Amino acid sequence: MPSALVRALTERHGLPVVDTATIDAFLAPAVGEAEHALMFFTGDPKQRLESDDVAVVLPALIKAFDGRLRAAIVAREAEEALKSRFQVVVMPSLALTRRGETLAVLPKIKYWAEYLSKIAAALAPDAPALERGAGPRTEFQFSGPRGLS
């Protein structure tokens, strides 16, 4: 069950809740709608206390980018199925997309200035989509005595 602050996003702010059946329809903007979407992956509010912090900030972010993006809450039961599609690893996260392509993932709570700069960069017309499947890169170096293999 979502927290009161997450519920307020739908009840007071009118944000839709999307799941695996409705996500594609949400990501396809209607005529006159912004092509960028900000999706809120809340995680379990009992375990992820920062979800409420992000829930408080989300309406202000929508207002700050006045008509340049729209937002939705990912249904808790759909998060596991959708997080890899949008490259979400940590909960809570905001995933910013353009016509379904993930441009940025903002995990946990951030400073206001960081939200503004990262979202503004992702809204740029030439912002690249995140590279899929790149994963973390690790380099191993052997520093032991010579001759050992």
C-alpha positions as CSV (number, residue, x, y, z in Angstrom):
1,M,0.0,0.0,0.0
2,P,1.4,3.4,-0.9
3,S,2.1,6.0,1.7
4,A,-0.2,9.0,2.1
5,L,2.2,11.3,0.3
6,V,2.4,8.9,-2.7
7,R,-1.4,8.6,-2.7
8,A,-1.7,12.4,-2.7
9,L,0.2,12.4,-6.1
10,T,-2.8,10.7,-7.7
11,E,-5.6,12.1,-5.5
12,R,-4.5,15.8,-5.3
13,H,-2.2,16.2,-8.3
14,G,-4.0,13.8,-10.7
15,L,-0.9,11.7,-11.7
16,P,-1.8,8.4,-13.3
17,V,-0.7,5.1,-12.0
18,V,0.8,2.9,-14.7
19,D,1.5,-0.8,-14.9
20,T,2.7,-3.3,-17.4
21,A,-0.6,-3.1,-19.3
22,T,-0.8,0.7,-19.5
23,I,2.8,1.9,-19.6
24,D,3.0,2.0,-23.4
25,A,-0.2,4.0,-23.8
26,F,1.2,6.5,-21.2
27,L,4.5,6.8,-23.0
28,A,2.9,7.6,-26.3
29,P,2.0,11.3,-25.9
30,A,-1.4,12.5,-27.1
31,V,-1.5,15.5,-29.4
32,G,-0.3,18.5,-27.5
33,E,1.3,16.5,-24.6
34,A,4.9,16.6,-23.7
35,E,7.0,13.8,-25.3
36,H,9.1,13.5,-22.1
37,A,7.7,11.5,-19.2
38,L,8.9,11.2,-15.6
39,M,8.1,7.9,-14.0
40,F,8.2,7.5,-10.2
41,F,9.3,4.0,-9.0
42,T,8.6,4.3,-5.3
43,G,9.7,0.9,-3.9
44,D,8.3,-0.3,-0.6
45,P,7.5,2.8,1.5
46,K,8.2,0.9,4.7
47,Q,11.7,0.0,3.5
48,R,12.4,3.1,1.3
49,L,11.7,6.1,3.5
50,E,13.0,8.4,0.8
51,S,10.0,7.6,-1.3
52,D,8.0,10.2,0.7
53,D,10.7,12.8,0.1
54,V,10.6,12.2,-3.7
55,A,6.8,12.3,-3.5
56,V,7.0,15.8,-2.0
57,V,9.4,17.0,-4.7
58,L,7.7,15.5,-7.7
59,P,4.9,18.1,-8.1
60,A,7.4,20.9,-7.8
61,L,9.5,19.4,-10.5
62,I,6.5,19.1,-12.8
63,K,5.7,22.7,-12.1
64,A,9.3,23.8,-12.6
65,F,9.4,22.4,-16.1
66,D,6.0,23.8,-16.9
67,G,4.5,21.6,-19.6
68,R,7.8,20.1,-20.8
69,L,7.2,16.8,-19.1
70,R,4.4,14.7,-17.7
71,A,4.6,12.2,-14.8
72,A,3.2,9.0,-13.6
73,I,3.6,6.6,-10.7
74,V,4.6,3.0,-11.5
75,A,2.3,0.7,-9.7
76,R,4.1,-1.2,-6.9
77,E,3.1,-4.6,-8.4
78,A,4.6,-3.6,-11.8
79,E,7.9,-2.2,-10.5
80,E,9.8,-5.4,-10.7
81,A,8.7,-6.1,-14.2
82,L,9.4,-2.6,-15.5
83,K,12.6,-1.5,-13.7
84,S,15.0,-3.3,-16.1
85,R,13.2,-1.8,-19.1
86,F,13.9,1.7,-17.7
87,Q,17.3,0.9,-16.2
88,V,16.1,1.5,-12.6
89,V,18.3,-0.2,-10.1
90,V,17.7,1.7,-6.8
91,M,14.3,2.6,-5.3
92,P,13.0,5.1,-5.1
93,S,13.9,6.5,-8.6
94,L,12.6,8.8,-11.2
95,A,13.1,7.6,-14.7
96,L,13.0,10.3,-17.4
97,T,12.0,9.1,-20.9
98,R,11.4,10.5,-24.3
99,R,8.9,8.5,-26.3
100,G,9.8,5.4,-24.2
101,E,13.6,5.7,-24.4
102,T,15.2,6.2,-21.0
103,L,17.3,9.4,-20.9
104,A,18.1,9.6,-17.2
105,V,17.5,7.8,-13.9
106,L,17.6,9.8,-10.7
107,P,17.8,7.5,-7.7
108,K,16.8,8.4,-4.2
109,I,16.4,12.1,-3.1
110,K,18.6,14.7,-4.7
111,Y,19.4,18.4,-4.0
112,W,17.0,20.6,-5.9
113,A,19.8,22.1,-8.1
114,E,20.8,18.6,-9.1
115,Y,17.3,17.7,-10.1
116,L,17.0,20.9,-12.2
117,S,20.3,20.4,-14.0
118,K,19.9,16.7,-14.7
119,I,16.3,17.0,-15.9
120,A,17.1,20.1,-18.0
121,A,20.0,18.2,-19.7
122,A,17.7,15.2,-20.4
123,L,15.1,17.5,-21.9
124,A,17.6,18.9,-24.5
125,P,16.6,17.8,-28.0
126,D,20.0,16.1,-28.6
127,A,20.0,14.3,-25.2
128,P,21.1,10.7,-25.9
129,A,19.2,7.7,-24.5
130,L,21.0,5.7,-21.8
131,E,23.1,2.9,-23.3
132,R,21.3,-0.4,-22.7
133,G,23.2,-3.3,-21.2
134,A,26.5,-1.5,-20.8
135,G,26.5,-2.3,-17.1
136,P,29.3,-1.4,-14.7
137,R,32.8,-1.6,-16.0
138,T,35.5,-3.2,-14.0
139,E,39.2,-3.5,-14.7
140,F,41.4,-6.0,-12.9
141,Q,45.1,-5.4,-12.6
142,F,47.5,-7.9,-11.2
143,S,50.1,-6.4,-8.8
144,G,51.6,-9.5,-7.3
145,P,55.2,-10.7,-7.7
146,R,56.3,-11.4,-11.3
147,G,56.3,-14.9,-12.5
148,L,53.0,-15.8,-10.8
149,S,50.1,-16.5,-13.1
